[in-house]
Amino acid sequence: MPMHPMEHSAYLALRENATVLEADGSGDKVLLLEDGTILKLFRRKRLISSALLFPYAQRFADNIEALKKRGIPCPDVIATYRIASISRDGVRYTPLPGLTIRQVLKEHGESAPLRAELGAFIARLHDQGVYFRSLHLGNVILTPESKLGLIDISDMKCQRRTLSDSKRLRNFQHLLRYKEDRAWLVESDAGVAFISAYTKGRSAHFTARLQALFA
């Protein structure tokens, strides 16, 4: 998907009446537009960087395309922009409907079956070569069709081959860094359903390594 230059007047018109969902000291990062779509903004932290040739907005769009080819539910990209007036690149997309797993647990409480579904879902991602560095329960969506999907997929790599055991374990280390997520996944015997679903068909050696990581 090509990057489209956007004039400042067009940017101001697009963001009119928008709700700021995320911002930092450098400005807005994520905007909910009046029509319900999302505008995610990226800035280059250095004058010369890989982002100049391979913009973060383009990476976001490419990651979505890679997920859709694999049948993984995710947002729908509308367009990518280069907004020179604010030194930002942007991607506009339709959000994936549903609730994050964190929201599901907060609103509906404990769900043992959901652990097994999540384990099988992450196994599917890894089997299809998806390495999602931002893997946590706030980035996995349960859709109205009861399917699991991904959001906020900027920091992702997709390869043709299945992930190696080392990459799989490293990805779980990312997930377990979040105290709230770790508690739901591993407290007492709760993690058994998750690990069993993920390791189905995998070697006893790998299963033991994963269990040790969750201990």
PyMOL commands that set and color helices and strands:
alter all, ss='L'
color gray80, all
select helices_A, chain A and resi 8-14+50-53+56-69+84-86+101-108+112-127+165-176+179-186+191-199+204-214
alter helices_A, ss='H'
color red, helices_A
select strands_A, chain A and resi 3-5+19-24+27-32+38-43+76-83+88-94+99-100+130-132+140-142+148-150+156-158
alter strands_A, ss='S'
color yellow, strands_A
deselect
rebuild
show_as cartoon
